[in-house]
C-alpha cells in the first residue's frame, strides 16, 4: 500500500523565516505576507507594480512582495514569510 503525503503548507515550510514588516522600506521578495489584523494593504509586487488590496482578512496572503506602504495600508501586525 502506497502512502501519499500531503505537501506542507506555506506556514509549515516557512514559519522559521517569518520577519516583521517595516512599512515603506524595500525588502527582499518574500513568498507571502501574514496579516494579523484585517484591512487594506498597499504594496509593491516583484513585477514592480503598486497595488492596493481592499478588505484583506487576517491570515496568509500568498503574494511575492517587495514593499508595503504606510499610506493606503490599514491592516496591522504584518510579517513576511521567506
C-alpha positions in Angstrom: 0.0 0.0 0.0 1.3 3.4 -1.0 1.3 6.3 1.4 0.5 9.7 -0.2 1.9 12.6 1.8 0.2 15.9 1.7 2.5 18.8 0.8 3.5 21.1 3.7 1.5 24.3 3.9 3.3 27.6 3.3 3.4 28.3 7.0 4.9 24.9 7.8 7.6 25.4 5.2 8.5 28.9 6.2 7.5 29.7 9.8 11.1 29.8 10.9 11.7 32.6 8.4 8.9 35.0 9.4 10.0 38.6 9.8 8.0 41.7 10.9 7.4 44.0 8.0 8.8 47.5 8.3 6.5 49.8 6.3 7.8 52.0 3.5 11.1 50.1 3.4 12.3 47.9 0.4 12.6 44.3 1.4 13.8 41.2 -0.4 10.9 39.5 -2.3 9.0 37.4 0.2 6.9 34.3 -0.5 3.8 35.5 1.4 2.6 38.1 3.9 1.0 37.1 7.2 -1.8 39.6 8.1 -2.6 39.7 11.8 -5.4 42.3 11.7 -7.7 42.6 8.6 -7.7 45.7 6.4 -6.3 47.2 3.2 -2.8 46.7 2.1 -0.9 48.9 -0.4 2.1 47.0 -1.7 4.7 46.7 -4.4 4.9 43.4 -6.2 8.0 41.7 -7.6 6.8 42.8 -11.0 7.3 46.5 -9.9 3.5 47.1 -9.7 2.0 49.1 -6.9 -1.5 47.9 -5.9 -3.9 48.4 -3.1 -5.8 45.2 -2.0 -9.0 46.0 -0.2 -10.5 44.1 2.7 -7.8 41.5 3.2 -8.8 39.2 6.0 -6.4 38.0 8.7 -4.3 35.1 7.5 -1.7 34.3 4.9 -1.6 36.3 1.7 0.4 34.3 -0.8 2.0 37.2 -2.8 5.6 37.9 -3.5 6.0 41.5 -2.2 9.0 43.9 -2.1 7.4 46.8 -0.1 4.3 47.6 1.9 3.3 51.3 2.1 2.1 53.2 5.1 -0.2 55.3 3.1 -3.1 53.1 2.0 -2.4 50.3 4.5 -4.9 49.8 7.3 -4.1 46.1 8.0 -1.8 45.5 11.0 0.6 43.0 12.5 2.2 42.2 9.2 5.0 39.7 8.8 6.8 38.4 5.7 7.5 34.7 5.1 10.7 33.7 3.2 
